[in-house]
Amino acid sequence: MAADEPEPRRPPQAVALAYEEGADPAPRVVAKGQGYLAEALIARAREAGVYVHRSPQLLQLLMQVDLDSQIPPELYQAVAELLAWLWRLEHEDAAEASTPP
C-alpha cells in the first residue's frame, strides 16, 4: 500500500462485560462481535443507558476472551480502573442531578 492511500476501514468491534458483586469473582465477557453485531451491541447498550467506552487496546485483548468466560487476571487492573472511573462518573452525575440549583 502506498503512503498516500487511506488505510482500509476495519469493521467495528464490541465487547460487553458483566459483573455482579458477590456472585462473580471477576467480570465476564457476555457478548462480543464484529461488524453488524458490534453495531447492534453498541446501539442496544446506548438505548439501555449503558456507557460505551472506546479503548482499542483493551478491546483487542477482550476479543480474545471466550464468550461467558471471566476476564484473565492480566486484565483485572485495566478493567478495574475502567469500572472505577465509570462508577465515579455515574455517582457524580447522580449527585449533580440531586443537588438543587
C-alpha positions in Angstrom: 0.0 0.0 0.0 1.3 3.4 -0.9 1.8 6.1 1.7 -0.9 8.3 0.2 -3.5 5.5 0.1 -6.0 5.5 3.0 -6.0 2.6 5.4 -8.8 0.1 4.8 -11.6 0.6 7.2 -11.8 -2.1 9.8 -15.2 -3.4 10.8 -16.4 -2.2 14.2 -15.9 -4.5 17.2 -17.6 -4.5 20.6 -17.3 -6.5 23.8 -19.9 -6.4 26.6 -18.8 -7.2 30.2 -21.0 -8.1 33.2 -20.1 -8.2 36.8 -22.3 -9.0 39.7 -20.7 -8.2 43.1 -20.8 -11.2 45.3 -21.8 -13.6 42.5 -18.9 -13.2 40.1 -15.2 -13.4 41.1 -14.3 -11.3 38.1 -16.1 -9.6 35.2 -17.3 -11.9 32.4 -17.5 -11.4 28.6 -21.2 -11.7 28.0 -21.3 -10.6 24.4 -18.9 -9.7 21.6 -18.9 -9.3 17.9 -17.7 -7.6 14.8 -19.5 -5.6 12.0 -23.3 -5.5 12.2 -23.3 -7.5 15.5 -20.9 -4.9 17.1 -23.0 -2.1 15.9 -26.1 -3.8 17.3 -24.4 -4.3 20.7 -23.3 -0.7 20.8 -26.8 0.5 19.9 -28.5 -1.7 22.5 -26.1 -0.5 25.2 -26.8 3.1 24.4 -30.5 2.5 24.3 -30.3 0.9 27.8 -28.3 3.9 29.1 -25.1 1.8 29.4 -21.9 3.8 28.9 -19.9 2.8 25.8 -16.2 3.2 26.3 -13.7 3.3 23.4 -10.4 1.6 24.1 -8.9 -0.1 21.1 -6.1 -1.8 23.0 -8.4 -3.2 25.7 -10.9 -4.2 23.1 -8.3 -6.3 21.2 -7.4 -8.1 24.4 -11.1 -8.7 25.4 -11.9 -10.0 22.0 -9.6 -12.9 22.7 -11.6 -13.9 25.8 -14.1 -16.7 25.2 -17.8 -15.8 25.5 -19.2 -16.2 29.0 -15.7 -16.5 30.4 -14.1 -14.4 33.1 -11.5 -11.9 32.1 -8.0 -13.1 32.7 -6.1 -11.9 35.8 -3.8 -9.9 33.5 -6.7 -7.6 32.6 -8.0 -7.1 36.2 -6.3 -3.8 36.7 -7.2 -2.3 33.4 -10.9 -3.3 33.8 -11.0 -2.3 37.4 -9.7 1.2 36.6 -12.3 1.5 33.9 -15.1 0.3 36.2 -13.9 2.6 39.0 -13.9 5.6 36.5 -17.4 4.7 35.4 -18.7 4.4 39.0 -17.3 7.8 39.8 -18.8 9.3 36.6 -22.2 7.8 37.4 -22.2 8.9 41.0 -21.0 12.4 40.2 -23.8 12.7 37.6 -26.3 11.4 40.2 -25.1 13.9 42.9 -25.3 16.8 40.4 -28.8 15.8 39.4 -30.0 15.6 43.0 -28.4 18.9 44.1 -31.0 21.7 43.9 -29.9 24.7 41.7 
